[in-house]
Amino acid sequence: MQDASSPEPESPAQDDPPRVETATIDDLSALTELVMELMAASGDFTPDQVLQERGLRLILEQPNRGRIFVVRNNDRIFGMVNLLFTISTARGGFVILMEDVVVHPDHRELGYGSMLIDYVMDFGKKKNFKRVTLLTDRMSAGAQEFFKKQGFEYSNMIPMRRIID
């Protein structure tokens, strides 16, 4: 028991530990910053604040189509993951396409990415999703190794796309 005459303040981490929760529209600015950073590091995308904010808003406003989860404390968001829901004929049910897995560079290697992935997997099990698929940059060996440690495997499928607009 601590002596009341010499109190030691608890560290902020103890007072306000990071937690994973569903993002809200109030988080839009912080989410946009994280996605912009991710797009800047990608070989396939060009950061565009208007587009990234619009896409994030669409997900936040339509929870039947997807979710965004964040790892945060009371003061800031450290990282995020974006989930989109679709149907797989191969699995005969709903599946998750996981995108935009990003932790702010100043807060990497602290377990926040693992917290997000664990939360996604638990969410998927509770909601009876059949699979989680993700796309990761070929250039990012570190990200690929992280996802392998989280139990993800390479698929024989390869992504192809055609831009419509």
C-alpha positions as a Markdown table, in Angstrom:
| # | Residue | x | y | z |
|---|---|---|---|---|
| 1 | Met | 0.0 | 0.0 | 0.0 |
| 2 | Gln | 1.3 | 3.4 | -0.9 |
| 3 | Asp | 1.8 | 6.1 | 1.7 |
| 4 | Ala | -0.6 | 9.0 | 1.1 |
| 5 | Ser | 2.1 | 11.6 | 2.0 |
| 6 | Ser | 4.2 | 10.6 | -0.9 |
| 7 | Pro | 1.8 | 9.8 | -3.8 |
| 8 | Glu | 3.4 | 8.7 | -7.0 |
| 9 | Pro | 1.3 | 9.7 | -10.1 |
| 10 | Glu | 0.4 | 6.9 | -12.4 |
| 11 | Ser | 1.8 | 7.0 | -15.8 |
| 12 | Pro | -0.5 | 8.1 | -18.6 |
| 13 | Ala | -0.3 | 4.6 | -20.1 |
| 14 | Gln | -1.8 | 3.2 | -16.9 |
| 15 | Asp | -4.4 | 5.9 | -16.6 |
| 16 | Asp | -5.4 | 5.8 | -20.3 |
| 17 | Pro | -4.3 | 2.5 | -21.9 |
| 18 | Pro | -4.6 | 2.1 | -25.6 |
| 19 | Arg | -7.8 | 0.2 | -26.6 |
| 20 | Val | -9.5 | -0.8 | -29.9 |
| 21 | Glu | -12.9 | 0.6 | -30.7 |
| 22 | Thr | -15.1 | 1.5 | -33.6 |
| 23 | Ala | -14.2 | 4.8 | -35.2 |
| 24 | Thr | -16.8 | 7.5 | -35.4 |
| 25 | Ile | -17.3 | 10.5 | -37.7 |
| 26 | Asp | -15.5 | 12.6 | -35.1 |
| 27 | Asp | -12.3 | 10.6 | -35.9 |
| 28 | Leu | -12.5 | 11.5 | -39.6 |
| 29 | Ser | -9.6 | 14.0 | -39.6 |
| 30 | Ala | -7.2 | 11.7 | -37.8 |
| 31 | Leu | -8.2 | 8.7 | -40.0 |
| 32 | Thr | -7.6 | 10.8 | -43.1 |
| 33 | Glu | -4.1 | 11.7 | -42.0 |
| 34 | Leu | -3.3 | 8.0 | -41.4 |
| 35 | Val | -4.6 | 6.9 | -44.8 |
| 36 | Met | -2.8 | 9.8 | -46.5 |
| 37 | Glu | 0.4 | 8.6 | -45.0 |
| 38 | Leu | -0.3 | 5.0 | -46.1 |
| 39 | Met | -1.1 | 6.2 | -49.7 |
| 40 | Ala | 2.2 | 8.2 | -49.8 |
| 41 | Ala | 4.1 | 5.0 | -48.9 |
| 42 | Ser | 2.3 | 2.9 | -51.5 |
| 43 | Gly | 3.5 | 2.4 | -55.1 |
| 44 | Asp | -0.1 | 2.2 | -56.4 |
| 45 | Phe | -1.8 | 5.3 | -55.0 |
| 46 | Thr | -1.3 | 9.0 | -54.8 |
| 47 | Pro | -2.5 | 10.7 | -51.6 |
| 48 | Asp | -5.5 | 12.9 | -52.1 |
| 49 | Gln | -7.1 | 14.3 | -49.0 |
| 50 | Val | -10.5 | 14.9 | -50.6 |
| 51 | Leu | -10.7 | 11.3 | -51.9 |
| 52 | Gln | -9.4 | 9.6 | -48.8 |
| 53 | Glu | -11.8 | 11.6 | -46.6 |
| 54 | Arg | -14.7 | 10.9 | -48.9 |
| 55 | Gly | -14.0 | 7.1 | -48.8 |
| 56 | Leu | -13.6 | 7.0 | -45.1 |
| 57 | Arg | -16.8 | 9.0 | -44.6 |
| 58 | Leu | -18.7 | 6.5 | -46.8 |
| 59 | Ile | -17.6 | 3.6 | -44.6 |
| 60 | Leu | -18.3 | 5.5 | -41.3 |
| 61 | Glu | -21.8 | 6.4 | -42.5 |
| 62 | Gln | -22.7 | 2.9 | -43.8 |
| 63 | Pro | -21.9 | 0.4 | -41.1 |
| 64 | Asn | -23.7 | -2.3 | -43.0 |
| 65 | Arg | -21.0 | -2.1 | -45.7 |
| 66 | Gly | -17.9 | -1.9 | -43.5 |
| 67 | Arg | -16.3 | -0.7 | -40.3 |
| 68 | Ile | -13.2 | 1.2 | -39.3 |
| 69 | Phe | -11.6 | 0.2 | -36.0 |
| 70 | Val | -9.0 | 2.3 | -34.3 |
| 71 | Val | -6.5 | 1.8 | -31.5 |
| 72 | Arg | -6.5 | 4.9 | -29.3 |
| 73 | Asn | -6.4 | 6.4 | -25.9 |
| 74 | Asn | -8.4 | 9.4 | -24.8 |
| 75 | Asp | -6.0 | 11.9 | -26.5 |
| 76 | Arg | -5.1 | 10.3 | -29.9 |
| 77 | Ile | -5.5 | 7.6 | -32.5 |
| 78 | Phe | -2.4 | 5.5 | -32.9 |
| 79 | Gly | -3.6 | 3.3 | -35.8 |
| 80 | Met | -6.6 | 2.0 | -37.8 |
| 81 | Val | -8.0 | -0.8 | -39.9 |
| 82 | Asn | -10.7 | -0.5 | -42.5 |
| 83 | Leu | -13.1 | -3.5 | -43.2 |
| 84 | Leu | -15.4 | -3.9 | -46.1 |
| 85 | Phe | -18.1 | -6.6 | -46.2 |
| 86 | Thr | -18.9 | -8.7 | -49.2 |
| 87 | Ile | -20.1 | -12.2 | -50.0 |
| 88 | Ser | -18.0 | -15.1 | -51.2 |
| 89 | Thr | -19.6 | -17.8 | -53.3 |
| 90 | Ala | -16.5 | -20.0 | -52.5 |
| 91 | Arg | -17.1 | -19.7 | -48.8 |
| 92 | Gly | -20.9 | -19.5 | -49.0 |
| 93 | Gly | -21.2 | -16.5 | -46.8 |
| 94 | Phe | -20.1 | -13.1 | -45.8 |
| 95 | Val | -16.4 | -12.2 | -45.9 |
| 96 | Ile | -14.2 | -9.3 | -44.9 |
| 97 | Leu | -11.8 | -7.4 | -47.2 |
| 98 | Met | -9.4 | -5.7 | -44.8 |
| 99 | Glu | -7.6 | -2.6 | -46.1 |
| 100 | Asp | -5.8 | 0.4 | -44.7 |
| 101 | Val | -4.0 | -1.3 | -41.8 |
| 102 | Val | -1.8 | 1.4 | -40.6 |
| 103 | Val | -0.1 | 2.5 | -37.3 |
| 104 | His | 1.4 | 5.9 | -37.0 |
| 105 | Pro | 5.2 | 5.6 | -37.5 |
| 106 | Asp | 6.0 | 7.0 | -34.0 |
| 107 | His | 3.9 | 4.2 | -32.4 |
| 108 | Arg | 5.0 | 1.1 | -34.4 |
| 109 | Glu | 6.6 | -1.9 | -32.7 |
| 110 | Leu | 4.3 | -1.4 | -29.6 |
| 111 | Gly | 1.8 | -4.1 | -30.4 |
| 112 | Tyr | -0.9 | -1.8 | -31.8 |
| 113 | Gly | -1.0 | -3.5 | -35.1 |
| 114 | Ser | -1.5 | -6.9 | -33.4 |
| 115 | Met | -4.2 | -5.4 | -31.2 |
| 116 | Leu | -6.1 | -4.3 | -34.4 |
| 117 | Ile | -5.7 | -7.6 | -36.1 |
| 118 | Asp | -6.8 | -9.6 | -33.0 |
| 119 | Tyr | -9.9 | -7.3 | -32.7 |
| 120 | Val | -10.8 | -7.8 | -36.4 |
| 121 | Met | -10.5 | -11.6 | -36.1 |
| 122 | Asp | -12.6 | -11.6 | -32.9 |
| 123 | Phe | -15.2 | -9.4 | -34.7 |
| 124 | Gly | -15.2 | -11.7 | -37.7 |
| 125 | Lys | -15.8 | -14.8 | -35.6 |
| 126 | Lys | -18.6 | -13.2 | -33.5 |
| 127 | Lys | -20.4 | -12.0 | -36.7 |
| 128 | Asn | -19.9 | -15.4 | -38.5 |
| 129 | Phe | -17.7 | -14.0 | -41.3 |
| 130 | Lys | -16.1 | -16.8 | -43.2 |
| 131 | Arg | -12.7 | -15.3 | -44.2 |
| 132 | Val | -10.6 | -12.1 | -44.0 |
| 133 | Thr | -8.7 | -11.2 | -47.1 |
| 134 | Leu | -6.2 | -8.4 | -47.2 |
| 135 | Leu | -4.0 | -6.6 | -49.8 |
| 136 | Thr | -0.6 | -5.5 | -48.9 |
| 137 | Asp | 2.1 | -3.8 | -50.9 |
| 138 | Arg | 4.6 | -6.0 | -52.7 |
| 139 | Met | 7.3 | -3.4 | -51.8 |
| 140 | Ser | 6.6 | -3.7 | -48.1 |
| 141 | Ala | 8.4 | -6.8 | -46.9 |
| 142 | Gly | 8.0 | -5.7 | -43.3 |
| 143 | Ala | 4.2 | -5.5 | -43.6 |
| 144 | Gln | 4.1 | -8.9 | -45.3 |
| 145 | Glu | 6.1 | -10.4 | -42.5 |
| 146 | Phe | 3.8 | -8.8 | -39.9 |
| 147 | Phe | 0.7 | -10.3 | -41.6 |
| 148 | Lys | 2.4 | -13.7 | -41.8 |
| 149 | Lys | 3.0 | -13.6 | -38.1 |
| 150 | Gln | -0.6 | -12.8 | -37.6 |
| 151 | Gly | -1.6 | -16.0 | -39.4 |
| 152 | Phe | -2.2 | -14.7 | -42.9 |
| 153 | Glu | -1.0 | -16.8 | -45.8 |
| 154 | Tyr | -0.3 | -16.1 | -49.5 |
| 155 | Ser | -3.1 | -17.0 | -51.8 |
| 156 | Asn | -2.9 | -18.3 | -55.4 |
| 157 | Met | -5.2 | -15.5 | -56.4 |
| 158 | Ile | -3.6 | -12.3 | -57.6 |
| 159 | Pro | -5.2 | -9.0 | -57.6 |
| 160 | Met | -6.1 | -7.3 | -60.9 |
| 161 | Arg | -8.0 | -4.1 | -61.3 |
| 162 | Arg | -9.4 | -1.8 | -63.9 |
| 163 | Ile | -10.1 | 1.8 | -63.0 |
| 164 | Ile | -13.6 | 2.9 | -64.0 |
| 165 | Asp | -13.6 | 6.6 | -63.7 |
